[in-house]
Amino acid sequence: MPAEITPEHPNLPRRGALGATFIAIVLSGSLGGLIGYSLIATTCPDTPTRAEQLLQQIRGYHVHLPSCAFKELIAAVAGTIVAAIGAATIAMLVLRAQSEWRSHAPRPRV
């Protein structure tokens, strides 16, 4: 018994459009993660301030610098997720608009 071949729906997105959508979502997520990471990396202190350097001259005073690694990780993950969801939403709307445009193509002028 031969297997039935189901015809492809005419409004499905083309493979090139799907590939471009995937690349756009991955690129947007990567850039969002980089922005989130760099935002925290630039605002988190990694060296003592001038006042703390002066206070280090006092015997028994030790400068406490918090680690920023966890904050940077959370910011990078959050930036990646937010940017990827945003790009996916826009990509879905574009693919739907393309499908709608193809199904209702403009009529030729007489």
MDTraj code that builds the backbone (N, CA, C; nanometers):
import mdtraj as md
import numpy as np

residues = "MET PRO ALA GLU ILE THR PRO GLU HIS PRO ASN LEU PRO ARG ARG GLY ALA LEU GLY ALA THR PHE ILE ALA ILE VAL LEU SER GLY SER LEU GLY GLY LEU ILE GLY TYR SER LEU ILE ALA THR THR CYS PRO ASP THR PRO THR ARG ALA GLU GLN LEU LEU GLN GLN ILE ARG GLY TYR HIS VAL HIS LEU PRO SER CYS ALA PHE LYS GLU LEU ILE ALA ALA VAL ALA GLY THR ILE VAL ALA ALA ILE GLY ALA ALA THR ILE ALA MET LEU VAL LEU ARG ALA GLN SER GLU TRP ARG SER HIS ALA PRO ARG PRO ARG VAL".split()
xyz = np.array([
    [0.0831, -0.1152, 0.0000],
    [0.0000, 0.0000, 0.0000],
    [0.0896, 0.1243, 0.0000],
    [0.0800, 0.2093, -0.1012],
    [0.1670, 0.3266, -0.1091],
    [0.1275, 0.4317, -0.0057],
    [0.2279, 0.4994, 0.0420],
    [0.2040, 0.6045, 0.1406],
    [0.1411, 0.7257, 0.0711],
    [0.0438, 0.7845, 0.1395],
    [-0.0221, 0.9014, 0.0819],
    [0.0673, 1.0239, 0.0979],
    [0.0756, 1.1011, -0.0068],
    [0.1544, 1.2243, -0.0031],
    [0.0580, 1.3389, 0.0218],
    [0.0801, 1.4077, 0.1320],
    [-0.0069, 1.5204, 0.1617],
    [0.0498, 1.6447, 0.0938],
    [-0.0349, 1.7177, 0.0248],
    [0.0152, 1.8374, -0.0427],
    [0.0508, 1.9457, 0.0585],
    [0.1503, 2.0238, 0.0230],
    [0.1949, 2.1318, 0.1099],
    [0.0982, 2.2487, 0.0991],
    [0.0709, 2.3123, 0.2106],
    [-0.0186, 2.4272, 0.2111],
    [0.0466, 2.5414, 0.1327],
    [-0.0284, 2.6104, 0.0494],
    [0.0335, 2.7142, -0.0344],
    [0.0815, 2.8367, 0.0426],
    [0.0348, 2.8551, 0.1640],
    [0.0742, 2.9739, 0.2395],
    [0.1857, 2.9493, 0.3406],
    [0.2460, 2.8307, 0.3375],
    [0.3572, 2.8053, 0.4281],
    [0.4758, 2.8929, 0.3901],
    [0.5520, 2.9391, 0.4892],
    [0.6689, 3.0214, 0.4566],
    [0.7737, 2.9410, 0.3810],
    [0.8475, 3.0092, 0.2988],
    [0.9557, 2.9449, 0.2239],
    [1.0708, 2.9106, 0.3181],
    [1.1539, 2.8164, 0.2752],
    [1.2676, 2.7753, 0.3591],
    [1.3651, 2.8896, 0.3813],
    [1.3862, 2.9709, 0.2807],
    [1.4771, 3.0850, 0.2958],
    [1.4271, 3.1829, 0.4002],
    [1.2965, 3.2078, 0.4011],
    [1.2389, 3.2996, 0.4995],
    [1.2498, 3.2406, 0.6399],
    [1.2286, 3.1108, 0.6527],
    [1.2422, 3.0469, 0.7841],
    [1.3867, 3.0506, 0.8327],
    [1.4813, 3.0279, 0.7410],
    [1.6230, 3.0352, 0.7775],
    [1.6632, 3.1749, 0.8203],
    [1.6167, 3.2754, 0.7463],
    [1.6473, 3.4142, 0.7819],
    [1.5845, 3.4499, 0.9166],
    [1.4651, 3.3985, 0.9419],
    [1.3985, 3.4231, 1.0702],
    [1.4789, 3.3628, 1.1853],
    [1.5231, 3.2407, 1.1680],
    [1.6022, 3.1740, 1.2723],
    [1.7309, 3.2503, 1.2995],
    [1.8002, 3.2899, 1.1936],
    [1.9258, 3.3640, 1.2104],
    [1.9006, 3.4975, 1.2798],
    [1.7917, 3.5650, 1.2433],
    [1.7601, 3.6941, 1.3048],
    [1.7299, 3.6789, 1.4539],
    [1.6588, 3.5732, 1.4908],
    [1.6260, 3.5515, 1.6318],
    [1.7518, 3.5187, 1.7119],
    [1.8380, 3.4339, 1.6583],
    [1.9626, 3.3993, 1.7281],
    [2.0533, 3.5211, 1.7413],
    [2.0654, 3.5992, 1.6349],
    [2.1497, 3.7182, 1.6394],
    [2.0947, 3.8206, 1.7386],
    [1.9639, 3.8409, 1.7373],
    [1.9030, 3.9358, 1.8311],
    [1.9220, 3.8897, 1.9753],
    [1.9031, 3.7624, 2.0011],
    [1.9248, 3.7101, 2.1366],
    [2.0682, 3.7276, 2.1819],
    [2.1616, 3.7018, 2.0927],
    [2.3034, 3.7182, 2.1276],
    [2.3361, 3.8632, 2.1590],
    [2.2871, 3.9534, 2.0766],
    [2.3134, 4.0953, 2.1007],
    [2.2442, 4.1443, 2.2278],
    [2.1246, 4.0942, 2.2557],
    [2.0564, 4.1300, 2.3799],
    [2.1332, 4.0826, 2.5019],
    [2.1879, 3.9624, 2.4948],
    [2.2695, 3.9120, 2.6051],
    [2.3956, 3.9942, 2.6246],
    [2.4554, 4.0356, 2.5145],
    [2.5756, 4.1181, 2.5226],
    [2.5435, 4.2549, 2.5835],
    [2.4306, 4.3117, 2.5460],
    [2.3905, 4.4403, 2.6031],
    [2.3627, 4.4272, 2.7528],
    [2.2905, 4.3219, 2.7924],
    [2.2620, 4.3013, 2.9342],
    [2.3891, 4.2820, 3.0153],
    [2.4803, 4.2014, 2.9640],
    [2.6067, 4.1776, 3.0332],
    [2.6871, 4.3062, 3.0465],
    [2.6993, 4.3805, 2.9367],
    [2.7838, 4.4999, 2.9395],
    [2.7233, 4.6109, 3.0246],
    [2.5914, 4.6153, 3.0331],
    [2.5269, 4.7152, 3.1183],
    [2.5649, 4.6947, 3.2647],
    [2.5640, 4.5712, 3.3098],
    [2.6025, 4.5422, 3.4481],
    [2.7536, 4.5528, 3.4653],
    [2.8296, 4.5092, 3.3664],
    [2.9753, 4.5131, 3.3775],
    [3.0269, 4.6556, 3.3898],
    [2.9610, 4.7509, 3.3262],
    [3.0077, 4.8894, 3.3345],
    [2.9633, 4.9584, 3.4624],
    [2.8563, 4.9110, 3.5253],
    [2.8073, 4.9782, 3.6456],
    [2.8522, 4.9113, 3.7748],
    [2.9030, 4.7921, 3.7673],
    [2.9447, 4.7199, 3.8875],
    [3.0912, 4.7537, 3.9186],
    [3.1207, 4.7913, 4.0434],
    [3.2585, 4.8309, 4.0760],
    [3.3506, 4.7086, 4.0813],
    [3.4631, 4.7179, 4.0114],
    [3.5602, 4.6088, 4.0177],
    [3.6929, 4.6544, 4.0784],
    [3.7053, 4.7847, 4.1017],
    [3.8233, 4.8380, 4.1685],
    [3.7764, 4.9304, 4.2813],
    [3.8569, 4.9445, 4.3841],
    [3.8174, 5.0334, 4.4934],
    [3.8155, 5.1798, 4.4470],
    [3.7256, 5.2564, 4.5059],
    [3.7189, 5.3987, 4.4750],
    [3.8401, 5.4693, 4.5350],
    [3.8568, 5.5945, 4.4994],
    [3.9701, 5.6720, 4.5505],
    [3.9627, 5.6823, 4.7041],
    [3.8429, 5.7014, 4.7567],
    [3.8259, 5.7097, 4.9025],
    [3.8614, 5.5774, 4.9689],
    [3.8221, 5.4663, 4.9088],
    [3.8546, 5.3353, 4.9666],
    [4.0039, 5.3084, 4.9594],
    [4.0686, 5.3561, 4.8553],
    [4.2138, 5.3402, 4.8461],
    [4.2840, 5.4186, 4.9576],
    [4.2311, 5.5377, 4.9869],
    [4.2890, 5.6160, 5.0964],
    [4.2626, 5.5509, 5.2315],
    [4.1405, 5.4946, 5.2460],
    [4.1072, 5.4296, 5.3730],
    [4.1866, 5.3015, 5.3947],
    [4.2385, 5.2408, 5.2892],
    [4.3191, 5.1199, 5.3044],
    [4.4487, 5.1478, 5.3800],
    [4.4881, 5.2747, 5.3858],
    [4.6093, 5.3106, 5.4592],
    [4.5913, 5.2924, 5.6100],
    [4.4654, 5.2898, 5.6542],
    [4.4360, 5.2698, 5.7960],
    [4.4525, 5.1221, 5.8284],
    [4.5241, 5.0958, 5.9372],
    [4.5497, 4.9581, 5.9758],
    [4.4189, 4.8896, 6.0130],
    [4.3954, 4.7711, 5.9610],
    [4.2764, 4.6934, 5.9934],
    [4.1591, 4.7180, 5.8998],
    [4.1705, 4.8151, 5.8104],
    [4.0606, 4.8414, 5.7165],
    [4.0842, 4.7622, 5.5886],
    [3.9828, 4.6875, 5.5489],
    [3.9911, 4.6097, 5.4248],
    [3.8739, 4.6469, 5.3357],
    [3.9049, 4.6719, 5.2122],
    [3.8009, 4.7088, 5.1153],
    [3.7261, 4.5822, 5.0746],
    [3.5957, 4.5902, 5.0795],
    [3.5127, 4.4776, 5.0370],
    [3.4522, 4.5115, 4.9001],
    [3.4933, 4.4373, 4.7982],
    [3.4376, 4.4550, 4.6640],
    [3.3493, 4.3347, 4.6316],
    [3.2222, 4.3568, 4.6070],
    [3.1340, 4.2439, 4.5765],
    [3.1669, 4.1855, 4.4387],
    [3.1439, 4.0580, 4.4263],
    [3.1627, 3.9923, 4.2974],
    [3.0449, 4.0247, 4.2059],
    [3.0753, 4.0579, 4.0842],
    [2.9715, 4.0954, 3.9878],
    [2.9374, 3.9815, 3.8920],
    [3.0000, 3.8676, 3.9073],
    [2.9827, 3.7590, 3.8106],
    [2.8378, 3.7104, 3.8045],
    [2.7737, 3.6917, 3.9183],
    [2.6362, 3.6420, 3.9185],
    [2.5413, 3.7452, 3.8578],
    [2.5618, 3.8720, 3.8919],
    [2.4784, 3.9784, 3.8357],
    [2.4954, 3.9873, 3.6842],
    [2.6178, 3.9728, 3.6380],
    [2.6440, 3.9769, 3.4938],
    [2.5781, 3.8591, 3.4224],
    [2.5832, 3.7418, 3.4850],
    [2.5196, 3.6243, 3.4261],
    [2.3686, 3.6421, 3.4160],
    [2.3063, 3.6883, 3.5228],
    [2.1611, 3.7090, 3.5222],
    [2.1229, 3.8131, 3.4183],
    [2.1989, 3.9214, 3.4078],
    [2.1691, 4.0256, 3.3096],
    [2.1852, 3.9739, 3.1678],
    [2.2868, 3.8916, 3.1436],
    [2.3073, 3.8366, 3.0102],
    [2.1943, 3.7413, 2.9716],
    [2.1524, 3.6570, 3.0640],
    [2.0429, 3.5632, 3.0353],
    [1.9118, 3.6390, 3.0138],
    [1.8847, 3.7364, 3.0983],
    [1.7615, 3.8147, 3.0837],
    [1.7613, 3.8927, 2.9522],
    [1.8743, 3.9531, 2.9174],
    [1.8836, 4.0256, 2.7910],
    [1.8644, 3.9344, 2.6720],
    [1.9204, 3.8142, 2.6792],
    [1.9050, 3.7174, 2.5706],
    [1.7590, 3.6774, 2.5535],
    [1.6928, 3.6472, 2.6638],
    [1.5535, 3.6023, 2.6572],
    [1.4623, 3.7127, 2.6056],
    [1.4781, 3.8325, 2.6580],
    [1.3908, 3.9432, 2.6175],
    [1.4108, 3.9769, 2.4697],
    [1.5358, 3.9854, 2.4267],
    [1.5627, 4.0199, 2.2865],
    [1.5156, 3.9093, 2.1920],
    [1.5348, 3.7832, 2.2294],
    [1.4918, 3.6735, 2.1427],
    [1.3400, 3.6666, 2.1321],
    [1.2705, 3.6896, 2.2428],
    [1.1236, 3.6890, 2.2381],
    [1.0732, 3.8048, 2.1534],
    [1.1343, 3.9207, 2.1671],
    [1.0951, 4.0352, 2.0854],
    [1.1184, 4.0107, 1.9371],
    [1.2337, 3.9560, 1.9035],
    [1.2640, 3.9271, 1.7634],
    [1.1725, 3.8183, 1.7093],
    [1.1411, 3.7188, 1.7899],
    [1.0513, 3.6121, 1.7451],
    [0.9111, 3.6645, 1.7192],
    [0.8665, 3.7570, 1.8027],
    [0.7337, 3.8164, 1.7821],
    [0.7281, 3.8925, 1.6507],
    [0.8283, 3.9744, 1.6256],
    [0.8331, 4.0502, 1.5003],
    [0.8444, 3.9557, 1.3812],
    [0.9268, 3.8524, 1.3928],
    [0.9436, 3.7574, 1.2825],
    [0.8135, 3.6836, 1.2536],
    [0.7407, 3.6464, 1.3573],
    [0.6132, 3.5777, 1.3369],
    [0.5147, 3.6691, 1.2644],
    [0.5104, 3.7954, 1.3027],
    [0.4199, 3.8892, 1.2363],
    [0.4591, 3.9096, 1.0904],
    [0.5877, 3.9148, 1.0619],
    [0.6333, 3.9314, 0.9234],
    [0.5975, 3.8087, 0.8410],
    [0.6184, 3.6894, 0.8956],
    [0.5855, 3.5672, 0.8211],
    [0.4346, 3.5572, 0.7961],
    [0.3549, 3.5962, 0.8940],
    [0.2091, 3.5960, 0.8739],
    [0.1676, 3.6967, 0.7681],
    [0.2311, 3.8130, 0.7688],
    [0.1989, 3.9144, 0.6683],
    [0.2376, 3.8663, 0.5292],
    [0.3511, 3.7999, 0.5163],
    [0.3915, 3.7442, 0.3868],
    [0.2908, 3.6406, 0.3399],
    [0.2484, 3.5549, 0.4313],
    [0.1510, 3.4515, 0.3960],
    [0.0200, 3.5139, 0.3516],
    [-0.0255, 3.6138, 0.4247],
    [-0.1504, 3.6815, 0.3896],
    [-0.1385, 3.7528, 0.2558],
    [-0.0247, 3.8129, 0.2319],
    [-0.0047, 3.8853, 0.1064],
    [-0.0042, 3.7883, -0.0119],
    [0.0586, 3.6698, 0.0076],
    [0.0612, 3.5710, -0.1012],
    [-0.0762, 3.5127, -0.1278],
    [-0.1575, 3.4955, -0.0230],
    [-0.2892, 3.4349, -0.0445],
    [-0.3867, 3.5329, -0.1080],
    [-0.3641, 3.6613, -0.0890],
    [-0.4495, 3.7632, -0.1495],
    [-0.3651, 3.8537, -0.2387],
    [-0.3046, 3.7939, -0.3371],
    [-0.2174, 3.8688, -0.4271],
    [-0.2977, 3.9757, -0.5005],
    [-0.2357, 4.0887, -0.5311],
    [-0.3071, 4.1931, -0.6023],
    [-0.3498, 4.1450, -0.7413],
    [-0.4670, 4.1905, -0.7812],
    [-0.5171, 4.1509, -0.9133],
    [-0.4458, 4.2312, -1.0211],
    [-0.4237, 4.1711, -1.1361],
    [-0.3576, 4.2451, -1.2438],
    [-0.4499, 4.3567, -1.2943],
    [-0.3881, 4.4695, -1.3264],
    [-0.4657, 4.5839, -1.3754],
    [-0.5060, 4.5605, -1.5198],
    [-0.6239, 4.6073, -1.5527],
    [-0.6765, 4.5876, -1.6884],
    [-0.6474, 4.7086, -1.7736],
])
top = md.Topology()
chain = top.add_chain()
for i, resn in enumerate(residues, 1):
    res = top.add_residue(resn, chain, resSeq=i)
    for name in ("N", "CA", "C"):
        top.add_atom(name, md.element.get_by_symbol(name[0]), res)
traj = md.Trajectory(xyz[None], top)
